Amino acid sequence: MNKSAMVRARIEPRLKDQVEDVFHRLGLSATEAVTLFYKQVVLRQGLPFEVSIPNDSTMKTFAATDAGKDVVVCKDAKALYSKLGI
């Protein structure tokens, strides 16, 4: 199929660099990644991931953790599992 349609978007330079680094590690070009995304949208008839607005409880949790409140820090996975009783 002839690829002649263009998609243009303005993206923050830092975000673009971070995303293109991920694409590179996956062995994808930006064009291949966008094509993959578009094909998934068609296949699923919507976005290929959940998009939702956080509820009040989630927003309060985000605010608390951003402020460093109610955060449990573990030095490694073993310590985390121990805290969880696993």
C-alpha positions in Angstrom: 0.0 0.0 0.0 1.2 3.5 -0.9 2.2 5.5 2.2 1.5 9.0 1.3 -0.7 10.4 4.1 1.1 12.6 6.7 0.5 13.0 10.4 2.1 16.0 12.2 2.1 16.8 15.9 4.0 19.2 18.1 5.6 17.4 21.0 7.8 18.6 23.9 11.4 18.0 22.9 12.3 16.1 26.1 9.3 13.8 25.8 10.1 13.2 22.1 13.7 12.2 23.0 12.5 9.9 25.8 9.9 8.2 23.5 12.3 7.8 20.6 14.8 6.2 23.0 12.2 3.6 23.9 11.3 3.1 20.3 15.0 2.5 19.5 15.3 -0.1 22.2 12.2 -1.8 20.8 13.7 -1.7 17.3 11.0 0.6 16.0 11.1 3.9 14.1 8.7 6.6 15.1 6.7 5.9 11.8 6.4 2.2 12.7 5.3 3.0 16.2 2.6 5.4 15.0 1.5 2.9 12.4 1.3 0.2 15.1 -0.7 2.6 17.3 -3.1 3.4 14.5 -3.6 -0.3 13.6 -4.4 -1.0 17.3 -7.0 1.8 17.4 -8.7 0.3 14.3 -8.5 -3.2 15.7 -10.0 -2.3 19.1 -12.2 0.5 17.8 -10.8 2.8 20.5 -7.6 3.6 22.3 -5.5 0.5 23.0 -5.2 1.5 26.7 -7.6 2.7 29.4 -8.0 6.4 29.7 -9.9 7.6 32.8 -10.1 10.6 35.1 -9.0 9.7 38.6 -11.7 9.8 41.3 -11.4 11.9 44.5 -9.8 9.1 46.5 -7.1 8.6 43.9 -6.4 12.3 43.6 -6.0 12.6 47.3 -3.6 9.7 47.3 -1.6 11.3 44.4 -1.4 14.6 46.4 -0.3 12.8 49.6 2.4 10.8 47.9 3.6 13.9 46.0 3.9 15.6 49.4 5.8 12.6 50.8 3.0 11.6 53.1 2.0 8.0 53.8 4.8 6.7 51.7 6.5 3.4 52.7 10.0 3.0 51.4 11.7 -0.3 51.1 15.4 -0.8 50.3 14.7 -3.8 48.1 12.0 -6.3 47.0 12.8 -8.6 50.0 12.1 -5.8 52.4 8.9 -5.0 50.5 7.6 -8.6 50.7 8.5 -8.7 54.4 6.4 -5.5 55.0 3.5 -7.1 53.1 3.8 -10.3 55.0 4.5 -12.3 51.8 
